[in-house]
Amino acid sequence: MLRIGVALLSVHAHNVSMVRNAHTSLVVAVCLCMLLGSCGSKPNAPGVGGVTKAQAEELNQAAEVLDARTNQAQAAAGSH
């Protein structure tokens, strides 16, 4: 009878240990996911040159407008 009790206690202790290890692993995995998820730049964070992505797009659009005007002026000057 004592052997059965010791065996059951040993099995119970092993199961508790497995549950704790699984719980600890889950907590560590969730923490790592949260940390990795916070990596990277935010959409409005300044990038190269200290401008945001939106500002860079606006600057590119303005440059396209200026290029188009320059090309039109050169074409008009060349046709005369």
C-alpha positions, 0 to 999 in steps of 0.5 A: 500500500505504501508503494502505491501511495509513493508511486501516485505521489511521484506521478502527481509531482511529475504532472505538476512539474509538467504543468508548471513548465508548460505554463512558464513556456507559455508566459515566455513565448507571450513575452517574446511575441510582445517584445518582437511585436514592438520592434520596427518603426512606427508609421509616423516615425522619422526615417532617413533624413529625419522625415516621416514616410508621409512627408517623404511621399509629399516631397516626392510628389512636389518633385514630380510637379517641379520636374513636369514644369521644367520639362514643359518649359524646356519643351516650349523653349526648344520649339521656338 
